[in-house]
Amino acid sequence: MTRIPRIAMFVGILVTALGITADADDIADQKSELEEIRGEVVTSQQRLDSLQQAQSDVQKAIANYEQKMQSDNKLIRRLRQQLRELNADISTTEDALAQRTIDLERQQRRYLGSLRQFYLSARTPAVELLVSPASELRLHRQKHYLAAVAGMSSGQIATAEELLSQTRDQLEDLSEQSGVVSQLKQKRETSLTLGQSRKAQKEKQLTQIRQVSRDEAERIMMLQTAAEEMTSIIARLESERRARDTDRRLVNWGTAFAELKGHLPAPFRGRVTVPYGPAVDPITNLRSFSPGISIKGRAGDPIRAVAEGIVVYSGNLRGYGAFVILQHEGDYYTTYAGLSGVAVERDQRVLAEARLGSAGDDGLVKFELRNGRETLDPVTWIRFDAF
């Protein structure tokens, strides 16, 4: 919320308060406007209460996200530790698998060697067996030994194969557990990242709500100041009305103001950033109404009258800065807020496109158009190419 939109309601009220006509009921109407300002103070206080509740809700949401993130972080640390342990077990099992594969191959080679020796011994010629009974006995014993070795090697191979199969099953089981733990860890990391993103969004929303709350509190103070100013203005108008000859100043207008609709020049060169009419605050979802438009342009550029008129207010208002109100033919009024300085004086008659002042440092100008107390959409009155 910028400074210029905050003063929109009060500037609109000043149009009615300062737009002096010959009707005796005007001052009563202005007193009614004072009551509207006071009612706006109550409404703003309600908005502030709503913002404070929204702030509390967002803070609770942030606390919940923080609690969830702490839980996710704790679980992720446990899963990482479990993965490290599983990876260590997998590495150990892979080493054991490699060693048992080597042992199996060694047992197989030994078994095949024993079979070969047994086969060769069995093919020894019979004539050699008859040479010596001792040789025959030695050969017989050798055959029995080789057969025993072969049988033992066969048992060792079966044992090695069983251990190798168990190791492979263990490795497969560990790999499956590692995959499950990795998926759980990935899901928690995704949850943590999502929580961090949502927390950041809530923190941004909280910052915005706090800013809007500060603006609303400032607006309440300004409205209270406006009520005081309005009281002073009403008293002054009551004393000045008796001596004012409005008809004398408003004779001989060049063109009827109502005939200028769609042909007015822009009061300030720039881009319309806040349109006329109702709007919904994206943070608080509260509805508001802009009685004019905000134009964003270059700081220091001139702000000009859209038509011939009489300056009914020119100067600074406490808490609102410098602005000008012009009264035109047919009880039409235009207001120009956001001036860095005022170049005209009250009761001065100005021509169309006369310089009223310059834009402030923010280059933001608020412009309103009214027919008596009725607000009008300025864009429908200004030339299409004027901005």
Buried (B, 14 or more C-beta within 10 A) or exposed (E): BBBBBBBBBBBBBBBBBBBBBEEEEBBEBBBEBBEBBBEBBEBBBEBBEBBBEBBEBBBEBBEBBEEBBEBBBEBBEBBEEBBEBBEEBBEEBBEBBEEBBEBBEBBBEBBEBBBEBBEEBEEBEEEEEEEEEEEBEEBEEBBEBBBEBBEBBBEBBEEBBEBBEEBBEBBEEBBEBBEEBBEBBEBBBEBBEBBBEBBEBBBEBBEBBBEBBEBBBBBBEBBBBBBBBBEEBBEEBEEEBEEEEBEEBBEEEEEEBEEBEEEBBBBBBBEBBBBBBEBEBEBBEBEBEBBBBBBBBEEEBBBBBBBBBBBBBBEEBEBBBBBBBBBBBEBBBBBBBBBBEBBBEBEBEBEBBBEBBBBBEEBBBBBBBBBBBEBBBBBEBBEEEBB
